[in-house]
């Protein structure tokens, strides 16, 4: 079986293209559908078995792309004929290049083009380190595209609505453009073939068979990216695209070679299927995979076809199927017989930056929610689950609000757990601006052994980021040495929650003096005395709030970089600068310092300012004093 992934922005016509390709030979096969995420379709074409992985468009659906590309022989990037909209394809071009997967571009919707084909290719080239070459040029009648010329075979095809194209003579008006475009194509291929270069230099006629041979080699080595054109809706140009995939895309051995370590198979994606439980879409890479045989460190339960109904005995090399009752397998993993290894870095989704606190609507579902989240975390590459440090409630980090809604809906539909969501409060801290000295005596006599501890402590502010320090300058054994650690432990207890309910940081505590009783003193008594002394000190000097400041790296097409400066400034952030990405063509990395409380606003602002193409990752940098009114929503 040959496998390819179809990618592209929303409304580019990907699903229509897949539907057209599947129907070319009238032999559609089975389908595996993860609603809102991807659909996998098997079909036959010219006596060969094929499967197309159709990834849903949109910036929130990039997470499954890595696993799909890892399981694919080639990628097809579907874009509309719109030069200004080419930036929407930038994230997909970047992921294809990072993966090193052979790729073809299909310029769709040529029945209603916004831009000329050459303009669209030129705009796409901004985001590709590999040269993009037009393999076809359009035949126009006025502004309408009625056919195309194949630049390799130099044959012209007339489009028919919903029917196969027919051969026609190349119109005289098109010949100059065809000759110019073919010369550009041959020059591009000649960079990778000395014999072809020699023929061009000597002005010899170049045979189509030679060009097809070089085209196959350059695609399989991912040296160039060929661009085709057509209209999937009207079934125009799709046969030429499919034939290029058939003749030029590499076999499964190339996909296997991209994953080092002799992988037997790869988990492309996963879902929870009713009555079956967790199912993983697996492609066999290096030999047969069979039910009952070891894979990923344990035995495979059973295998089914893509419909999750038809049982399969084995998956031959290149085959695609679903594993059932194999909970040890997961998406985003390469499998040997004994281990399941993470896929390379290029296959991992970018950081999930949209965070929400969730809680069950019904208290009785609390334990069920934990189990459900564990299951979802296993099947959803773009989901990250953690705990809020203050409340202990689950925190979901998703690719965006649409992804979050999909997760919440799945919790309700597949696990019967209804949840509510709320913003995640930033991890606030408190500190002091002046010091004080407190004398505290803890005395308790209520029958039996009493409690006595007397301490004199000094609480002082320290430099931002210094945390907590404890020292003692007790003289003459006023506080026995064995009780001093208890005073420190009591101080730590008191600092875990300041007057505003948040941990207190960047302070030092000095034990200066005290007294002990030979009978009633104990570790507990001195710990209590230390805790109460610090609480009294905090109440006396008061605290100020500190908010976390995050170091933010925004990955953004260069076209939009300048527009991020006012956005970051408006969110009370500090712009650190931006520079070109070291390997992604047309991309910048924009760096800034930003209050953690503003990350949700940044997420929303980026979506609008960059047309959904940018994303960011953040890491803690330092704490900074904040006014209560700035954080009123969290207090």
N, C-alpha and C positions, 0 to 999 in steps of 0.2 A: 504494500500500500504506500502511496505517495501522500504526503501531508503538507499543506500550506496554511498560513494564517493570513486572514484579510483584516487590515487595519485601516483606520482613517477617522477624520473628524465626524461629529454628528451631522446628519443630513447630507453626507457625501454619497449615499447610495450603496453602502457596503452590503447590506442584506439583500438588496435587489440584485447586486452583482453575483452574490453567492447563489441565489435562487436561479439566476440565468445560467451560471456555470453548471450547477447540478442538473439542470434540465436539458443540457446540450445533446446528450445521447439518449435521452428518454429512459435512463436507468438509475433513478434516485434510490438511495439505500436507506439507512437508519439515521436517526437524529438524537442528539443528547442536548438538552436545553437547560441552562441555568438562567432563569428569568432575570433580565436586566444586566446580565454579565456577559454571557457568550452562548453561542449555539454551534454545535459541531455537526456537520452533515457529511455522510459518506455517499459516494456515487461512483458510477463507472464512466470511463471516457476512453474510447478507442481500445477497448479490451483490457484496460488497466483499472485497478482499484485506487480510488482517491478519497481524501477527506479534507474538508475545508473548515477551519476554525474561524468563526465570525465573532470578533470581539466588539462588544457594544461601544459606540463612540462616546466622547466626552471625557473631560479631564479627570473625572472621578472613577473612570473605568480603565485606568492604566495598570492597576495592580496585577491583573491576570495576564498581561502581555508577556512578561518574562517567561513564565512557565509554558505558554503557548509557543513562543519562539524556540524555546529549548526543545520542543517536541516536533518542530517543523523542518522541512527541507528547504522551504523558501517562504518569503513574505510578499504579499501584494498590498501595496499602499494605494488606497482608493481616494482620489481627491476630485473635487469639481474643477471645471475649467474657469478658475477665478484666481488671478494673480494676487489680488489683495488678501484673499483668504488663505494663501499658501502658508502663512504663519501658523494656522491652526494645525497643519500637518507637522510642524517642527518637533513636538514631543515624540511623534511616532518615528520620524526620520532619525532622531537621536537614539532611540532605543534600538532600532534596526542596526544602526552603525555600531553601537556598543556591543551588540550581540554578534556581529559579523555574519549575519544570516543573509544569503543571497536574496536580493529584493528586486521586484518589478513595480513600476508605477502604472496605474490605470487612471488616466484622466477621463473622468466620467461626466455624464450630462452634457455631451457635446451637441445635443439637440437644442440646448439653450445656453451657449457659452457666454460667460461674462468677459473673458479675456481670450486673446489668441493663444494657441498652444505653446508657441515659443516663449511668450510672456509668462505663462504659468510655470513652464520648466525653469526659466531664469529665476523666478521668485522662489521656487523650491530649492534651487541650487544653493541659495544662501545658507540653508540649514543642512547641507550634505557635504562631507569631505570627499565623497566619491563623485566623480563626474556623472551627471545625468544626461543621457543621450536620447533624442527622439528617434524611435524606430519607425514612426509613421508620420505622414503629413496629411492634413485634411484636404478634401476636395470640396470647394464651396460653390454654391449658386447664390450670388448675392452675399448675404450674411449667414445663410443656412449651410450647414455641413451635410453633404449628401453622400459622402464616401471618403475613402482614404487610400493613400498609396503606401504600400509596404516598401520601405527604403532598402531592404536587403534583397528581396526578389524583384523589385521594381515592377510589381504588378498592382493594378488599381482595382479597388472593390467598391461596388455601389451598394449603399445601405438600403435595406427594406424594413419597414416597421414590423417587428415581430417575426421576421423571416430571415434565413441565412442571406448573407451578402452574395452578390454575383460579380463575376469578372467584367471589367470594362476597359476601354482604352484610356490611357492617361490623357486627360484633356490638355491641349496645347498650352492653355493659360497656366496650368499647374506645373509644366515641365521645368521652368527656371527655378521655381522654389524647390521642386523635388531634387533637381541636380545639385543645388546648393546644400540642401539638408543631407543628401547622401554623401557628399564630399566631407561634410562635418562628421558624419557618422563613421566613415572609413578612417578619417584621421584619428578619431578617438580610439577606434579599435587597433589602429596601427601602432599606438603607443605600447601595446602588449603583444605584438606579433611582428617579428623582423621581416618575415617573408611578405606580409601584407604591406609593410612600410616600403619595402624595395619595389613592389609592383606599383605603388602610388608614385614613388619618386621617378620611376621609369615610364610613367604614364601608360601602364598596361591596363587592359580590361580586367576588372576584378570579378570573378565568378561568385554567384550567390552562395554556392556550397562552401567556398572558403570563408565567406563572411559569417555564415551560420556556425561554422566550426569555431571561429574566434569568439563569436557571441556566446556560445555555450561555455567556452573556457573562462571567459571574463565574468560571466554570471556566477558560475560555480565557485570561482575564487573571490567573488564579491569585489571585483576590480572596478566595475562600472554598474550603473543602475539604468536599465532601459525603460523608456516611457512609451506606453501604448495609449490609444485613445478610442473612445466609443461612447455608447449610451446603453447602460445595462437595462434600463427600462424598456428600450425599444429593441433589445437584443442585437445591438450593433457593435462590432469590434470584439466581441467576447470569444469567438472561436479562435481568432489570431492570438489572443492572450492565453487561452488554454493550451493551444499548440506550443506556444513558447515555453510554458511551464512544463509541458510533457517532454519536449526535446532538450531544453536547456537547464532546467533545475536539476540539482544533484540528487543522488539517492540517499538512503537512510544512513549510509556509512559516513557521510559528511556531517550529518547531525550528531552521530555518535562521537565523532572525533572532536567536536566542540566541547564535549563534556569529558574531561580527563578522568582517568581511573578505571577504564574498562566497564562503563555502566551497561547493565543489561536492559535497563528501561528508565523512563523518566515519568514522574507524575506531573501532568500538565495543569490540571485543575481538579477540584473536588466539590462535592455537594452532598447534602443529606436528602436521600430519596425515600419517600414514604414506603413503608413495608420492607425496605432493604437496609436502611440506615446509611452510614457513611459509604460513599462510593467515590473512587478516585479514577480519573481518566488517565490511563497509562498507555504509553507507546513503547513497544518492544524495540530496542536498539541493537542489541548484540546477541541475537539468537532467540530461541523460543521462550515464551513465558507461559506457564501452565498452572492451573489450579492444583493446590497441594504441594507445589514445589517452592523452595526457599527463594525469597525476594525481599530485600530490605531488612534482613535479619530474622525473618520468621516466614512461615509458609503462607502462600496465597490461599485465601478461602475458596473463592470461585471467580470465574470470569463471565461477563455478559457482553453482548454487542451494545452499540450505542443506545439502543432503545431500552436498556436495563431490563429486558425481558428474555431475549433470545440468548440461551447459554452458549458459551464458547469453550471448546476443549483447550485450545492453545491460541496464543498470539504469535504469529511468525514475525521475523524481523521486519520492522516497518509497520506492523499491525497496530491498530488502535482499539482499545476496549476499556471496559469498566471493571474494576476489582470490587468484589463484594465480600463482606465478612473478613476484611483485612485491615483492621483499625490501625495496625502499625504502619501502614503506608500513608503518605501525605502528599499533597500538591507541593510543588517547588522543591522536589527532592530528586536526586539521581540515585538509582538503585543498583547495587550489586547483590549477589546472593546473600551476603552477610551484613550489609550495612546500607543505610540511607543517608547520603551526603547532601549537604546544601548545594544548591545550584550556584554557579559563579555570580559574582557581584552584579554583573549586567542584568541578571534575571530577577534580582530582588526589587520589589516596589520601592518608590521613594517614600520618605517619612510620612506617616499619617498624622497630619497636623490639626485636624478638626476634632477637638476633644469635648466629650459630654459625660456628665455624671448621670448614671441611670439607677433607678430603684424600682422594685416590683410594685405594681398597683396594689396587689394583695400580699400581705405579709407571709401568707402560707407558701408563696412561690419563691421565697428567698433562696432556699437550697436548690430548687429546680433551676433558678436563674444562673447560679454558679455552674451547674452541670452544663446547661445550654451554652453558656459563653465559652466553656472549654471546648465544646464541640465546634462552635462557630469559628473559634480561633484556629482550629485545625484545618478548616476548609476554605477560609477567606484570607488570601495573602495580604490584602490591604487593611486588615483589622488587627488592632493591638489592644489587649485588655490589661489593665493595671488597677491599682487601688488608690483611692484618695487617702492621703496621709492623715487627714484629720478625722474623717467620718468612717473610713474603711469601706465605703461604697465603691462598686465597680466604676471604672472610668473607661469609656470606649474611645479609642483614637481611630478615626476613619478618614477616608479620602475626601470627605465633604458631606454636606447635609443630605444630598440624595442617597449617598452610600449609607449614611446613618439611618435614614428612613427605611431603606431596604433591609438593613440588619434588624431593626425594630419589628418590621413586618414579618420577617422570618422567625423571630422569637415567638411572635403570636401564632403564626400559621403552623409552623413545624414543631414547636415545643410547648405551645399552649401557655406561654408566659407573657402577660401584658406588662409593659414597663413605662415609666415616665422618665423624661430626660430634662436636665438642667445644666446651665453653664458650670464648668469646673472652677471653683474658687482658687485664685492663685495662692501659692504656698507662702503666706505672709509671715513675717517675723516681727519681733519687738526688740528694742534696745533702749539704753538710757543715755542721757546726755550729761549727767553729773553724778558724782559719787556720794556716798554717805557711809557712816559707821553706825552699826546697830549692836546694842547689848540685849541679848534675849536669854531669859532663864525659863527652862522647861521643868516644871515641878508637878508631880501628880502623885496623890496618896489616896488610894481607894480600896484599902484592904490588901493584904498580902504584900509582895515586894513593891516598893515605890519606884518612881521614875524621877531622875534628876540629871539635868545637863545645863551648864551655863556656858554661853559662848559670846565672844565679841568678834564680829566680822566686819570687814570693810568691802563694800561693793563699788567697783569703779568701771567706767566706760573704757573700751579699748578700740583699737583701730578697726575699721570696717573689714570684715572678712577674717578676723582673727579667731572668732569662735568663742571658746570658753577656756579660762585658765584658773587654776586653784593653787594658792601658795599658803604657807603657814609660817608665822614668826613667833610662835608660842615659846615663852621662856620659863625655865624652872620647872617644867613638867606640869604646868597648871592644867593642861589637858593631856591626859595620858596618851602616849603615841598610838596605842591600839584603837583609840576612839577618833583620831583625826580623819581616817578614811570615811568614817561614818558621817562626819560633818560635811565632807565633800559630796558624798552621795546625797545628803539632804539638800545641799545647794543645787545639785543637778535636778533633783525632783522638783524643786521650786521653779527652776528656769524652764521646765517643759511647758509651762502655761503661764503667761504673764497676765496682767490686768485685763487685756483685751482678748485673752483666750488663745494667744499664739506663742510659740517658743521664743524665749529671750536669748539673743546672741550677742556676740562681741562685748563681753563683760569679763571681768576678773573678780574673784572672791579671795580675800585674804583672811585667814583665821589668825587673830592677833592675841587673843587671851581667852580665859575661861576658867571654869571650876568643875570639879567632879566630886562625887560622893563615893565613899568606899563600898557602900552596900547598894545604893539605889541607882547608880549610874550604869549605863549599858550602851551597846551599839545602837539599839533602837532609840533610846533617849537622846543621844547625841545626833542621830540622823533627824529626829523630829525637831530638835532645837535648831539645827542648821537650816532645815526647810523653812521653819517659821520665821527665822531671822531674815532670810532672803526675801520672803514674801512681804515682811514689814518694810524692808529696805525699798522694794519695788513700789510699794504703795506710797512711800514717802517721796521718792524722787520722780515718780511717774515714768511712763515709757512713750516712745514714739514708734510709729509703724514703719516697717521696712517692706518694700515690695521687691520681688525678684526681677532682675533685669536680665534678659536673655540675649545671647549672641545669635543673630538670625542670618542664615545664608539663604538668599532667594535666588533660585535658578530661573532666569528670565530671558526670553529672546531679546537680543540687543535692541530691537526696534522699540521696546517698551522701557528700557532701563531708565532713561531720563525722567519718565513720568512717575517713577517710584519715589523720587526725592520729596515732593510735597506730601505724598501719602505717609511716608515714615515720619516726617516732621509733624504732620497733623496728628499723629498718634503718640506724640511726645517721645519719639524715638530719636536716636542719633545716627546719622548716616556716616558710615566708616569708609565708604567708597565702593567702586565696582570695577571689575576687570574681565577681560574676555576669558571664557572657559578654556582650559588648556587642551581639551580634546574635542569638544562639541562645537561644530561650526555654527556661527550665528547666535551663540548663547553667551550671556554674561553671568557672573556670580556677583550679586549685589549684597553687600554686608552691612549690617546695622545692629545697633543695640536698641532693644525695645522692651517696655514693661510687659511682663507675662500677661497681665490683665488685658492687653491690647491685641493679643494674638488672634482672637476670633475676628476682631475688626480687620486685622491685616488680611486674614484669609478671605473675607468677603470683598475687601477692596481690591485684592489681587485678581480675583475672578473677573471683576468688571474692567479693571485697567489693562489687563493683558489678554482679554478674551478667553480666559480659562487655561492659558498655556503655562503659566508660571507655578512653581511650588516652592515651599521653603522647609528648612529643617532648623531646629533651634536647640540650644544647649545653655544651661545656666552659666551666667558670667559673674554677677555680683548682686548684692542687695543695696538698695538705695532708699533713702527716706522718702516717704510719701505722706501727703495730707489725707486726713480721714475722709474728706469729701470726695477725693479721687477714688476711694475704695469703699464708698458707702454701701454699694450693692453686696459687698462680701462681709460686712460687719453686722 
